[in-house]
């Protein structure tokens, strides 16, 4: 609802969950479409806090056990967001230089399409996810 949305947006702004670097916007063309690519950094602790607020607002409790304070000293996550200028749709997220592995890229298309998504058959618990994330740091 509108008050929840306003509160969530206020939290994102107040805690500076993400910070785009508008001084280094890369302008390009791809498949005849104009793209802007932004370098963005995300604060893990602020992101987890925002995620808790969002999931609480929509009635989920799956991230209630996450502690934003556990991520207070974590380095910011850096990524690049590519946006189609005319449609204003997200086209790509690139995660450069992740732990000396090759760059990870997620591409998005087909907005408005209806797709059936299969749920994963192998899952891990929230505590296992936290342990794995902590092991990376």
N, CA, C and O atoms as CSV, one atom per row, in Angstrom:
chain,resi,resn,atom,element,x,y,z
A,1,UNK,N,N,0.827,-1.182,0.000
A,1,UNK,CA,C,0.000,0.000,0.000
A,1,UNK,C,C,0.871,1.246,0.000
A,1,UNK,O,O,2.086,1.151,0.177
A,2,UNK,N,N,0.287,2.375,-0.190
A,2,UNK,CA,C,1.024,3.619,-0.382
A,2,UNK,C,C,1.870,4.040,0.826
A,2,UNK,O,O,3.016,4.447,0.636
A,3,UNK,N,N,1.355,3.961,2.060
A,3,UNK,CA,C,2.210,4.336,3.198
A,3,UNK,C,C,3.430,3.418,3.348
A,3,UNK,O,O,4.525,3.881,3.670
A,4,UNK,N,N,3.230,2.104,3.111
A,4,UNK,CA,C,4.356,1.167,3.194
A,4,UNK,C,C,5.398,1.500,2.138
A,4,UNK,O,O,6.597,1.477,2.414
A,5,UNK,N,N,4.945,1.808,0.937
A,5,UNK,CA,C,5.852,2.142,-0.159
A,5,UNK,C,C,6.623,3.417,0.170
A,5,UNK,O,O,7.835,3.480,-0.035
A,6,UNK,N,N,5.936,4.417,0.672
A,6,UNK,CA,C,6.581,5.684,1.019
A,6,UNK,C,C,7.628,5.461,2.115
A,6,UNK,O,O,8.719,6.028,2.063
A,7,UNK,N,N,7.285,4.632,3.105
A,7,UNK,CA,C,8.231,4.347,4.191
A,7,UNK,C,C,9.457,3.602,3.671
A,7,UNK,O,O,10.584,3.885,4.080
A,8,UNK,N,N,9.232,2.652,2.770
A,8,UNK,CA,C,10.345,1.894,2.193
A,8,UNK,C,C,11.254,2.809,1.375
A,8,UNK,O,O,12.477,2.730,1.492
A,9,UNK,N,N,10.673,3.669,0.556
A,9,UNK,CA,C,11.477,4.601,-0.235
A,9,UNK,C,C,12.239,5.570,0.667
A,9,UNK,O,O,13.377,5.935,0.369
A,10,UNK,N,N,11.620,5.983,1.758
A,10,UNK,CA,C,12.300,6.859,2.713
A,10,UNK,C,C,13.493,6.145,3.342
A,10,UNK,O,O,14.556,6.741,3.512
A,11,UNK,N,N,13.315,4.866,3.686
A,11,UNK,CA,C,14.414,4.086,4.259
A,11,UNK,C,C,15.563,3.933,3.263
A,11,UNK,O,O,16.732,4.045,3.632
A,12,UNK,N,N,15.226,3.679,2.013
A,12,UNK,CA,C,16.256,3.544,0.975
A,12,UNK,C,C,17.063,4.828,0.862
A,12,UNK,O,O,18.289,4.788,0.754
A,13,UNK,N,N,16.378,5.965,0.886
A,13,UNK,CA,C,17.064,7.254,0.774
A,13,UNK,C,C,17.867,7.585,2.035
A,13,UNK,O,O,19.016,8.017,1.944
A,14,UNK,N,N,17.268,7.383,3.200
A,14,UNK,CA,C,17.920,7.733,4.460
A,14,UNK,C,C,19.163,6.899,4.708
A,14,UNK,O,O,20.199,7.427,5.112
A,15,UNK,N,N,19.065,5.601,4.468
A,15,UNK,CA,C,20.196,4.708,4.729
A,15,UNK,C,C,21.151,4.606,3.543
A,15,UNK,O,O,22.153,3.893,3.603
A,16,UNK,N,N,20.833,5.322,2.468
A,16,UNK,CA,C,21.665,5.315,1.254
A,16,UNK,C,C,22.024,3.882,0.853
A,16,UNK,O,O,23.195,3.519,0.747
A,17,UNK,N,N,20.988,3.092,0.637
A,17,UNK,CA,C,21.145,1.681,0.303
A,17,UNK,C,C,22.029,1.517,-0.933
A,17,UNK,O,O,22.880,0.629,-0.983
A,18,UNK,N,N,21.822,2.367,-1.916
A,18,UNK,CA,C,22.643,2.287,-3.120
A,18,UNK,C,C,23.098,3.686,-3.522
A,18,UNK,O,O,22.464,4.685,-3.183
A,19,UNK,N,N,24.219,3.736,-4.258
A,19,UNK,CA,C,24.769,5.012,-4.689
A,19,UNK,C,C,25.259,4.906,-6.127
A,19,UNK,O,O,26.328,4.347,-6.375
A,20,UNK,N,N,24.490,5.436,-7.081
A,20,UNK,CA,C,24.961,5.449,-8.466
A,20,UNK,C,C,25.997,6.544,-8.663
A,20,UNK,O,O,25.924,7.595,-8.026
A,21,UNK,N,N,26.960,6.303,-9.542
A,21,UNK,CA,C,27.976,7.299,-9.873
A,21,UNK,C,C,27.577,7.925,-11.205
A,21,UNK,O,O,27.922,7.416,-12.271
A,22,UNK,N,N,26.845,9.037,-11.130
A,22,UNK,CA,C,26.338,9.676,-12.341
A,22,UNK,C,C,27.438,10.354,-13.147
A,22,UNK,O,O,27.222,10.696,-14.309
A,23,UNK,N,N,28.612,10.554,-12.555
A,23,UNK,CA,C,29.701,11.208,-13.279
A,23,UNK,C,C,30.377,10.281,-14.287
A,23,UNK,O,O,31.128,10.745,-15.144
A,24,UNK,N,N,30.122,8.992,-14.194
A,24,UNK,CA,C,30.771,8.026,-15.082
A,24,UNK,C,C,29.763,7.194,-15.873
A,24,UNK,O,O,29.970,5.998,-16.073
A,25,UNK,N,N,28.687,7.811,-16.317
A,25,UNK,CA,C,27.669,7.099,-17.092
A,25,UNK,C,C,28.242,6.778,-18.475
A,25,UNK,O,O,28.762,7.651,-19.169
A,26,UNK,N,N,28.133,5.517,-18.849
A,26,UNK,CA,C,28.593,5.076,-20.169
A,26,UNK,C,C,27.387,5.060,-21.106
A,26,UNK,O,O,26.380,4.410,-20.825
A,27,UNK,N,N,27.499,5.773,-22.207
A,27,UNK,CA,C,26.428,5.828,-23.200
A,27,UNK,C,C,26.827,4.947,-24.378
A,27,UNK,O,O,27.939,5.053,-24.896
A,28,UNK,N,N,25.910,4.076,-24.795
A,28,UNK,CA,C,26.228,3.157,-25.896
A,28,UNK,C,C,24.960,2.794,-26.659
A,28,UNK,O,O,23.848,3.139,-26.260
A,29,UNK,N,N,25.161,2.087,-27.770
A,29,UNK,CA,C,24.050,1.551,-28.560
A,29,UNK,C,C,24.205,0.044,-28.633
A,29,UNK,O,O,25.310,-0.473,-28.802
A,30,UNK,N,N,23.087,-0.655,-28.503
A,30,UNK,CA,C,23.096,-2.107,-28.596
A,30,UNK,C,C,21.798,-2.541,-29.266
A,30,UNK,O,O,20.711,-2.191,-28.806
A,31,UNK,N,N,21.909,-3.295,-30.342
A,31,UNK,CA,C,20.742,-3.751,-31.098
A,31,UNK,C,C,19.867,-2.571,-31.521
A,31,UNK,O,O,18.639,-2.660,-31.520
A,32,UNK,N,N,20.522,-1.467,-31.883
A,32,UNK,CA,C,19.794,-0.284,-32.327
A,32,UNK,C,C,19.134,0.502,-31.209
A,32,UNK,O,O,18.388,1.445,-31.470
A,33,UNK,N,N,19.399,0.127,-29.984
A,33,UNK,CA,C,18.792,0.809,-28.830
A,33,UNK,C,C,19.871,1.551,-28.050
A,33,UNK,O,O,20.992,1.062,-27.911
A,34,UNK,N,N,19.536,2.709,-27.551
A,34,UNK,CA,C,20.468,3.491,-26.759
A,34,UNK,C,C,20.437,3.018,-25.318
A,34,UNK,O,O,19.364,2.873,-24.732
A,35,UNK,N,N,21.616,2.777,-24.739
A,35,UNK,CA,C,21.733,2.319,-23.355
A,35,UNK,C,C,22.566,3.287,-22.542
A,35,UNK,O,O,23.514,3.889,-23.046
A,36,UNK,N,N,22.203,3.429,-21.286
A,36,UNK,CA,C,23.041,4.109,-20.302
A,36,UNK,C,C,23.460,3.053,-19.287
A,36,UNK,O,O,22.624,2.301,-18.786
A,37,UNK,N,N,24.749,2.998,-18.986
A,37,UNK,CA,C,25.259,2.057,-17.992
A,37,UNK,C,C,25.805,2.839,-16.809
A,37,UNK,O,O,26.671,3.701,-16.963
A,38,UNK,N,N,25.294,2.530,-15.637
A,38,UNK,CA,C,25.649,3.232,-14.408
A,38,UNK,C,C,26.461,2.316,-13.503
A,38,UNK,O,O,26.129,1.140,-13.355
A,39,UNK,N,N,27.518,2.838,-12.900
A,39,UNK,CA,C,28.240,2.135,-11.844
A,39,UNK,C,C,27.495,2.412,-10.538
A,39,UNK,O,O,27.218,3.564,-10.203
A,40,UNK,N,N,27.178,1.356,-9.815
A,40,UNK,CA,C,26.382,1.492,-8.590
A,40,UNK,C,C,27.057,0.705,-7.475
A,40,UNK,O,O,27.545,-0.403,-7.697
A,41,UNK,N,N,27.084,1.279,-6.278
A,41,UNK,CA,C,27.562,0.533,-5.110
A,41,UNK,C,C,26.390,0.363,-4.147
A,41,UNK,O,O,25.560,1.258,-3.987
A,42,UNK,N,N,26.343,-0.807,-3.511
A,42,UNK,CA,C,25.263,-1.144,-2.585
A,42,UNK,C,C,25.869,-1.467,-1.228
A,42,UNK,O,O,26.808,-2.257,-1.133
A,43,UNK,N,N,25.332,-0.858,-0.179
A,43,UNK,CA,C,25.783,-1.153,1.187
A,43,UNK,C,C,25.059,-2.406,1.670
A,43,UNK,O,O,23.832,-2.397,1.776
A,44,UNK,N,N,25.791,-3.487,1.967
A,44,UNK,CA,C,25.128,-4.732,2.382
A,44,UNK,C,C,24.247,-4.587,3.615
A,44,UNK,O,O,23.143,-5.132,3.639
A,45,UNK,N,N,24.701,-3.868,4.640
A,45,UNK,CA,C,23.901,-3.745,5.863
A,45,UNK,C,C,22.610,-2.972,5.613
A,45,UNK,O,O,21.550,-3.352,6.111
A,46,UNK,N,N,22.696,-1.896,4.850
A,46,UNK,CA,C,21.502,-1.108,4.536
A,46,UNK,C,C,20.554,-1.897,3.637
A,46,UNK,O,O,19.335,-1.792,3.767
A,47,UNK,N,N,21.120,-2.684,2.727
A,47,UNK,CA,C,20.298,-3.505,1.837
A,47,UNK,C,C,19.526,-4.562,2.618
A,47,UNK,O,O,18.337,-4.770,2.375
A,48,UNK,N,N,20.199,-5.233,3.560
A,48,UNK,CA,C,19.530,-6.255,4.370
A,48,UNK,C,C,18.421,-5.621,5.203
A,48,UNK,O,O,17.339,-6.195,5.333
A,49,UNK,N,N,18.677,-4.456,5.763
A,49,UNK,CA,C,17.661,-3.752,6.545
A,49,UNK,C,C,16.452,-3.410,5.675
A,49,UNK,O,O,15.310,-3.602,6.092
A,50,UNK,N,N,16.703,-2.904,4.467
A,50,UNK,CA,C,15.627,-2.571,3.540
A,50,UNK,C,C,14.865,-3.828,3.129
A,50,UNK,O,O,13.639,-3.809,3.015
A,51,UNK,N,N,15.596,-4.920,2.908
A,51,UNK,CA,C,14.973,-6.186,2.534
A,51,UNK,C,C,14.047,-6.682,3.642
A,51,UNK,O,O,12.968,-7.204,3.362
A,52,UNK,N,N,14.463,-6.521,4.889
A,52,UNK,CA,C,13.605,-6.913,6.018
A,52,UNK,C,C,12.322,-6.086,6.041
A,52,UNK,O,O,11.236,-6.626,6.251
A,53,UNK,N,N,12.446,-4.789,5.826
A,53,UNK,CA,C,11.267,-3.924,5.804
A,53,UNK,C,C,10.317,-4.344,4.687
A,53,UNK,O,O,9.109,-4.454,4.898
A,54,UNK,N,N,10.864,-4.575,3.507
A,54,UNK,CA,C,10.041,-4.949,2.360
A,54,UNK,C,C,9.324,-6.280,2.592
A,54,UNK,O,O,8.117,-6.382,2.373
A,55,UNK,N,N,10.064,-7.298,3.033
A,55,UNK,CA,C,9.427,-8.603,3.216
A,55,UNK,C,C,8.382,-8.565,4.333
A,55,UNK,O,O,7.366,-9.255,4.259
A,56,UNK,N,N,8.632,-7.768,5.353
A,56,UNK,CA,C,7.627,-7.612,6.424
A,56,UNK,C,C,6.366,-6.955,5.870
A,56,UNK,O,O,5.249,-7.357,6.195
A,57,UNK,N,N,6.560,-5.933,5.023
A,57,UNK,CA,C,5.417,-5.225,4.436
A,57,UNK,C,C,4.551,-6.134,3.570
A,57,UNK,O,O,3.335,-5.955,3.508
A,58,UNK,N,N,5.172,-7.114,2.897
A,58,UNK,CA,C,4.386,-7.991,2.020
A,58,UNK,C,C,3.982,-9.292,2.708
A,58,UNK,O,O,3.399,-10.176,2.080
A,59,UNK,N,N,4.296,-9.408,4.014
A,59,UNK,CA,C,3.826,-10.540,4.789
A,59,UNK,C,C,4.727,-11.756,4.801
A,59,UNK,O,O,4.287,-12.843,5.175
A,60,UNK,N,N,5.972,-11.598,4.401
A,60,UNK,CA,C,6.917,-12.717,4.446
A,60,UNK,C,C,7.812,-12.588,5.680
A,60,UNK,O,O,8.071,-11.487,6.165
A,61,UNK,N,N,8.269,-13.719,6.168
A,61,UNK,CA,C,9.149,-13.689,7.341
A,61,UNK,C,C,10.475,-14.390,7.065
A,61,UNK,O,O,11.257,-14.624,7.987
A,62,UNK,N,N,10.732,-14.727,5.802
A,62,UNK,CA,C,11.892,-15.551,5.469
A,62,UNK,C,C,13.232,-14.889,5.767
A,62,UNK,O,O,14.225,-15.597,5.937
A,63,UNK,N,N,13.302,-13.566,5.837
A,63,UNK,CA,C,14.583,-12.909,6.127
A,63,UNK,C,C,14.613,-12.284,7.522
A,63,UNK,O,O,15.520,-11.516,7.842
A,64,UNK,N,N,13.630,-12.612,8.342
A,64,UNK,CA,C,13.557,-12.030,9.682
A,64,UNK,C,C,14.797,-12.354,10.513
A,64,UNK,O,O,15.178,-11.569,11.383
A,65,UNK,N,N,15.432,-13.501,10.257
A,65,UNK,CA,C,16.611,-13.900,11.024
A,65,UNK,C,C,17.898,-13.236,10.585
A,65,UNK,O,O,18.913,-13.364,11.269
A,66,UNK,N,N,17.890,-12.530,9.460
A,66,UNK,CA,C,19.097,-11.828,9.021
A,66,UNK,C,C,19.354,-10.635,9.935
A,66,UNK,O,O,18.422,-9.933,10.327
A,67,UNK,N,N,20.602,-10.413,10.266
A,67,UNK,CA,C,20.969,-9.304,11.135
A,67,UNK,C,C,21.786,-8.291,10.333
A,67,UNK,O,O,22.923,-8.585,9.966
A,68,UNK,N,N,21.235,-7.105,10.053
A,68,UNK,CA,C,21.977,-6.103,9.295
A,68,UNK,C,C,23.326,-5.747,9.934
A,68,UNK,O,O,24.281,-5.422,9.229
A,69,UNK,N,N,23.399,-5.811,11.264
A,69,UNK,CA,C,24.650,-5.489,11.959
A,69,UNK,C,C,25.770,-6.457,11.582
A,69,UNK,O,O,26.945,-6.094,11.631
A,70,UNK,N,N,25.415,-7.680,11.209
A,70,UNK,CA,C,26.422,-8.658,10.805
A,70,UNK,C,C,27.120,-8.252,9.513
A,70,UNK,O,O,28.187,-8.774,9.190
A,71,UNK,N,N,26.521,-7.324,8.777
A,71,UNK,CA,C,27.090,-6.877,7.502
A,71,UNK,C,C,27.651,-5.457,7.592
A,71,UNK,O,O,28.024,-4.872,6.575
A,72,UNK,N,N,27.711,-4.903,8.803
A,72,UNK,CA,C,28.136,-3.513,8.984
A,72,UNK,C,C,29.543,-3.244,8.458
A,72,UNK,O,O,29.802,-2.161,7.935
A,73,UNK,N,N,30.443,-4.194,8.585
A,73,UNK,CA,C,31.822,-3.982,8.138
A,73,UNK,C,C,32.105,-4.593,6.770
A,73,UNK,O,O,33.260,-4.678,6.352
A,74,UNK,N,N,31.065,-5.013,6.080
A,74,UNK,CA,C,31.233,-5.614,4.756
A,74,UNK,C,C,31.491,-4.529,3.716
A,74,UNK,O,O,30.945,-3.428,3.787
A,75,UNK,N,N,32.330,-4.868,2.759
A,75,UNK,CA,C,32.612,-3.933,1.672
A,75,UNK,C,C,31.366,-3.766,0.804
A,75,UNK,O,O,30.544,-4.675,0.685
A,76,UNK,N,N,31.251,-2.605,0.212
A,76,UNK,CA,C,30.124,-2.342,-0.680
A,76,UNK,C,C,30.182,-3.280,-1.882
A,76,UNK,O,O,31.259,-3.647,-2.351
A,77,UNK,N,N,29.020,-3.654,-2.362
A,77,UNK,CA,C,28.906,-4.477,-3.559
A,77,UNK,C,C,28.865,-3.526,-4.745
A,77,UNK,O,O,28.060,-2.595,-4.774
A,78,UNK,N,N,29.730,-3.760,-5.721
A,78,UNK,CA,C,29.733,-2.897,-6.895
A,78,UNK,C,C,29.153,-3.652,-8.076
A,78,UNK,O,O,29.414,-4.840,-8.265
A,79,UNK,N,N,28.365,-2.947,-8.863
A,79,UNK,CA,C,27.767,-3.538,-10.038
A,79,UNK,C,C,27.514,-2.455,-11.072
A,79,UNK,O,O,27.642,-1.264,-10.790
A,80,UNK,N,N,27.157,-2.881,-12.262
A,80,UNK,CA,C,26.821,-1.954,-13.333
A,80,UNK,C,C,25.407,-2.265,-13.808
A,80,UNK,O,O,25.079,-3.414,-14.102
A,81,UNK,N,N,24.580,-1.234,-13.880
A,81,UNK,CA,C,23.205,-1.380,-14.352
A,81,UNK,C,C,23.096,-0.729,-15.718
A,81,UNK,O,O,23.432,0.444,-15.874
A,82,UNK,N,N,22.629,-1.479,-16.711
A,82,UNK,CA,C,22.412,-0.940,-18.053
A,82,UNK,C,C,20.917,-0.786,-18.276
A,82,UNK,O,O,20.145,-1.726,-18.092
A,83,UNK,N,N,20.524,0.421,-18.678
A,83,UNK,CA,C,19.116,0.764,-18.823
A,83,UNK,C,C,18.860,1.238,-20.242
A,83,UNK,O,O,19.614,2.051,-20.776
A,84,UNK,N,N,17.786,0.727,-20.859
A,84,UNK,CA,C,17.351,1.201,-22.166
A,84,UNK,C,C,16.801,2.614,-21.975
A,84,UNK,O,O,15.881,2.824,-21.185
A,85,UNK,N,N,17.365,3.578,-22.700
A,85,UNK,CA,C,17.012,4.981,-22.491
A,85,UNK,C,C,15.542,5.251,-22.798
A,85,UNK,O,O,14.882,5.979,-22.056
A,86,UNK,N,N,15.025,4.679,-23.872
A,86,UNK,CA,C,13.671,5.020,-24.297
A,86,UNK,C,C,12.597,4.285,-23.506
A,86,UNK,O,O,11.590,4.889,-23.139
A,87,UNK,N,N,12.787,3.002,-23.236
A,87,UNK,CA,C,11.768,2.242,-22.507
A,87,UNK,C,C,11.948,2.360,-20.992
A,87,UNK,O,O,11.034,2.052,-20.227
A,88,UNK,N,N,13.142,2.811,-20.561
A,88,UNK,CA,C,13.492,2.917,-19.141
A,88,UNK,C,C,13.465,1.561,-18.444
A,88,UNK,O,O,13.231,1.477,-17.239
A,89,UNK,N,N,13.705,0.507,-19.208
A,89,UNK,CA,C,13.720,-0.846,-18.660
A,89,UNK,C,C,15.156,-1.280,-18.391
A,89,UNK,O,O,16.069,-0.957,-19.152
A,90,UNK,N,N,15.339,-2.010,-17.306
A,90,UNK,CA,C,16.636,-2.593,-16.989
A,90,UNK,C,C,16.945,-3.664,-18.019
A,90,UNK,O,O,16.126,-4.548,-18.270
A,91,UNK,N,N,18.137,-3.586,-18.621
A,91,UNK,CA,C,18.538,-4.520,-19.661
A,91,UNK,C,C,19.565,-5.518,-19.140
A,91,UNK,O,O,19.551,-6.687,-19.527
A,92,UNK,N,N,20.464,-5.053,-18.252
A,92,UNK,CA,C,21.566,-5.914,-17.822
A,92,UNK,C,C,22.092,-5.449,-16.465
A,92,UNK,O,O,22.122,-4.258,-16.154
A,93,UNK,N,N,22.507,-6.440,-15.669
A,93,UNK,CA,C,23.268,-6.181,-14.447
A,93,UNK,C,C,24.575,-6.937,-14.592
A,93,UNK,O,O,24.578,-8.142,-14.843
A,94,UNK,N,N,25.683,-6.231,-14.433
A,94,UNK,CA,C,27.008,-6.846,-14.497
A,94,UNK,C,C,27.673,-6.702,-13.142
A,94,UNK,O,O,27.642,-5.635,-12.528
A,95,UNK,N,N,28.273,-7.787,-12.684
A,95,UNK,CA,C,28.988,-7.802,-11.413
A,95,UNK,C,C,30.470,-7.977,-11.726
A,95,UNK,O,O,30.944,-9.111,-11.809
A,96,UNK,N,N,31.210,-6.892,-11.901
A,96,UNK,CA,C,32.622,-7.026,-12.288
A,96,UNK,C,C,33.514,-7.439,-11.128
A,96,UNK,O,O,33.244,-7.125,-9.969
A,97,UNK,N,N,34.587,-8.155,-11.469
A,97,UNK,CA,C,35.656,-8.486,-10.518
A,97,UNK,C,C,35.184,-9.151,-9.234
A,97,UNK,O,O,35.583,-8.737,-8.146
A,98,UNK,N,N,34.358,-10.152,-9.338
A,98,UNK,CA,C,33.861,-10.847,-8.159
A,98,UNK,C,C,34.810,-11.993,-7.786
A,98,UNK,O,O,34.785,-13.050,-8.416
A,99,UNK,N,N,35.634,-11.784,-6.777
A,99,UNK,CA,C,36.518,-12.816,-6.221
A,99,UNK,C,C,37.387,-13.489,-7.283
A,99,UNK,O,O,37.532,-14.711,-7.287
A,100,UNK,N,N,37.959,-12.698,-8.172
A,100,UNK,CA,C,38.862,-13.184,-9.210
A,100,UNK,C,C,38.198,-14.170,-10.168
A,100,UNK,O,O,38.885,-14.842,-10.937
A,101,UNK,N,N,36.880,-14.261,-10.128
A,101,UNK,CA,C,36.164,-15.098,-11.076
A,101,UNK,C,C,35.805,-14.221,-12.275
A,101,UNK,O,O,35.953,-13.000,-12.229
A,102,UNK,N,N,35.344,-14.844,-13.323
A,102,UNK,CA,C,34.939,-14.051,-14.475
A,102,UNK,C,C,33.709,-13.232,-14.117
A,102,UNK,O,O,32.950,-13.576,-13.210
A,103,UNK,N,N,33.534,-12.153,-14.843
A,103,UNK,CA,C,32.414,-11.257,-14.591
A,103,UNK,C,C,31.082,-11.994,-14.739
A,103,UNK,O,O,30.883,-12.759,-15.683
A,104,UNK,N,N,30.195,-11.755,-13.809
A,104,UNK,CA,C,28.854,-12.344,-13.882
A,104,UNK,C,C,27.914,-11.324,-14.511
A,104,UNK,O,O,27.925,-10.152,-14.136
A,105,UNK,N,N,27.104,-11.764,-15.463
A,105,UNK,CA,C,26.195,-10.869,-16.170
A,105,UNK,C,C,24.798,-11.479,-16.174
A,105,UNK,O,O,24.625,-12.661,-16.472
A,106,UNK,N,N,23.803,-10.657,-15.839
A,106,UNK,CA,C,22.397,-11.058,-15.912
A,106,UNK,C,C,21.723,-10.161,-16.937
A,106,UNK,O,O,21.799,-8.936,-16.832
A,107,UNK,N,N,21.064,-10.753,-17.927
A,107,UNK,CA,C,20.385,-9.974,-18.948
A,107,UNK,C,C,18.880,-10.156,-18.822
A,107,UNK,O,O,18.399,-11.238,-18.484
A,108,UNK,N,N,18.138,-9.076,-19.101
A,108,UNK,CA,C,16.691,-9.070,-18.944
A,108,UNK,C,C,16.031,-8.634,-20.244
A,108,UNK,O,O,16.502,-7.715,-20.914
A,109,UNK,N,N,14.937,-9.303,-20.595
A,109,UNK,CA,C,14.172,-8.931,-21.781
A,109,UNK,C,C,12.760,-9.480,-21.633
A,109,UNK,O,O,12.452,-10.178,-20.666
A,110,UNK,N,N,11.908,-9.160,-22.597
A,110,UNK,CA,C,10.558,-9.708,-22.577
A,110,UNK,C,C,9.698,-9.155,-21.465
A,110,UNK,O,O,8.912,-9.893,-20.871
A,111,UNK,N,N,9.829,-7.861,-21.165
A,111,UNK,CA,C,9.005,-7.272,-20.118
A,111,UNK,C,C,7.537,-7.395,-20.477
A,111,UNK,O,O,7.143,-7.170,-21.621
A,112,UNK,N,N,6.744,-7.750,-19.500
A,112,UNK,CA,C,5.311,-7.902,-19.713
A,112,UNK,C,C,4.917,-9.295,-20.158
A,112,UNK,O,O,3.732,-9.620,-20.225
A,113,UNK,N,N,5.916,-10.128,-20.465
A,113,UNK,CA,C,5.621,-11.495,-20.875
A,113,UNK,C,C,5.229,-12.343,-19.675
A,113,UNK,O,O,5.622,-12.052,-18.545
A,114,UNK,N,N,4.472,-13.369,-19.918
A,114,UNK,CA,C,4.074,-14.276,-18.857
A,114,UNK,C,C,4.859,-15.574,-19.012
A,114,UNK,O,O,4.682,-16.302,-19.989
A,115,UNK,N,N,5.717,-15.853,-18.056
A,115,UNK,CA,C,6.568,-17.022,-18.120
A,115,UNK,C,C,6.360,-17.892,-16.893
A,115,UNK,O,O,6.195,-17.392,-15.780
A,116,UNK,N,N,6.371,-19.176,-17.108
A,116,UNK,CA,C,6.247,-20.109,-15.993
A,116,UNK,C,C,7.661,-20.365,-15.464
A,116,UNK,O,O,8.550,-20.766,-16.215
A,117,UNK,N,N,7.851,-20.135,-14.196
A,117,UNK,CA,C,9.160,-20.304,-13.574
A,117,UNK,C,C,9.104,-21.502,-12.647
A,117,UNK,O,O,8.251,-21.576,-11.762
A,118,UNK,N,N,10.012,-22.436,-12.853
A,118,UNK,CA,C,10.076,-23.621,-12.002
A,118,UNK,C,C,10.808,-23.279,-10.707
A,118,UNK,O,O,11.886,-22.684,-10.731
A,119,UNK,N,N,10.224,-23.654,-9.600
A,119,UNK,CA,C,10.869,-23.423,-8.320
A,119,UNK,C,C,12.064,-24.364,-8.165
A,119,UNK,O,O,12.029,-25.491,-8.658
A,120,UNK,N,N,13.112,-23.915,-7.491
A,120,UNK,CA,C,14.277,-24.781,-7.311
A,120,UNK,C,C,13.915,-26.016,-6.484
A,120,UNK,O,O,13.093,-25.948,-5.571
A,121,UNK,N,N,14.539,-27.135,-6.820
A,121,UNK,CA,C,14.277,-28.360,-6.079
A,121,UNK,C,C,15.266,-28.544,-4.937
A,121,UNK,O,O,14.957,-29.214,-3.951
A,122,UNK,N,N,16.442,-27.963,-5.060
A,122,UNK,CA,C,17.451,-28.044,-4.000
A,122,UNK,C,C,17.588,-26.665,-3.374
A,122,UNK,O,O,18.016,-25.716,-4.031
A,123,UNK,N,N,17.228,-26.561,-2.120
A,123,UNK,CA,C,17.299,-25.281,-1.427
A,123,UNK,C,C,18.168,-25.418,-0.181
A,123,UNK,O,O,18.491,-26.523,0.254
A,124,UNK,N,N,18.536,-24.276,0.379
A,124,UNK,CA,C,19.287,-24.264,1.638
A,124,UNK,C,C,18.550,-23.368,2.624
A,124,UNK,O,O,17.743,-22.527,2.228
A,125,UNK,N,N,18.828,-23.552,3.889
A,125,UNK,CA,C,18.164,-22.745,4.916
A,125,UNK,C,C,18.780,-21.353,4.961
A,125,UNK,O,O,19.861,-21.119,4.420
A,126,UNK,N,N,18.079,-20.439,5.611
A,126,UNK,CA,C,18.574,-19.079,5.768
A,126,UNK,C,C,19.894,-19.072,6.532
A,126,UNK,O,O,20.800,-18.316,6.180
A,127,UNK,N,N,20.019,-19.892,7.564
A,127,UNK,CA,C,21.260,-19.924,8.340
A,127,UNK,C,C,22.420,-20.443,7.496
A,127,UNK,O,O,23.545,-19.963,7.634
A,128,UNK,N,N,22.160,-21.414,6.626
A,128,UNK,CA,C,23.204,-21.916,5.729
A,128,UNK,C,C,23.632,-20.829,4.747
A,128,UNK,O,O,24.820,-20.685,4.457
A,129,UNK,N,N,22.674,-20.067,4.239
A,129,UNK,CA,C,22.989,-18.962,3.335
A,129,UNK,C,C,23.867,-17.935,4.041
A,129,UNK,O,O,24.860,-17.469,3.482
A,130,UNK,N,N,23.496,-17.584,5.275
A,130,UNK,CA,C,24.300,-16.631,6.042
A,130,UNK,C,C,25.711,-17.166,6.253
A,130,UNK,O,O,26.677,-16.416,6.105
A,131,UNK,N,N,25.854,-18.441,6.594
A,131,UNK,CA,C,27.174,-19.029,6.797
A,131,UNK,C,C,28.008,-18.950,5.526
A,131,UNK,O,O,29.201,-18.649,5.585
A,132,UNK,N,N,27.400,-19.215,4.394
A,132,UNK,CA,C,28.121,-19.160,3.125
A,132,UNK,C,C,28.549,-17.734,2.778
A,132,UNK,O,O,29.657,-17.508,2.291
A,133,UNK,N,N,27.668,-16.792,3.031
A,133,UNK,CA,C,28.007,-15.379,2.764
A,133,UNK,C,C,29.130,-14.937,3.693
A,133,UNK,O,O,30.067,-14.270,3.254
A,134,UNK,N,N,29.051,-15.294,4.951
A,134,UNK,CA,C,30.094,-14.923,5.903
A,134,UNK,C,C,31.440,-15.554,5.530
A,134,UNK,O,O,32.489,-14.952,5.759
A,135,UNK,N,N,31.416,-16.749,4.965
A,135,UNK,CA,C,32.656,-17.434,4.577
A,135,UNK,C,C,33.352,-16.706,3.428
A,135,UNK,O,O,34.574,-16.777,3.297
A,136,UNK,N,N,32.582,-16.011,2.601
A,136,UNK,CA,C,33.171,-15.267,1.487
A,136,UNK,C,C,33.917,-14.045,1.991
A,136,UNK,O,O,34.938,-13.669,1.417
A,137,UNK,N,N,33.434,-13.426,3.039
A,137,UNK,CA,C,34.011,-12.173,3.529
A,137,UNK,C,C,35.293,-12.376,4.217
A,137,UNK,O,O,35.901,-11.413,4.685
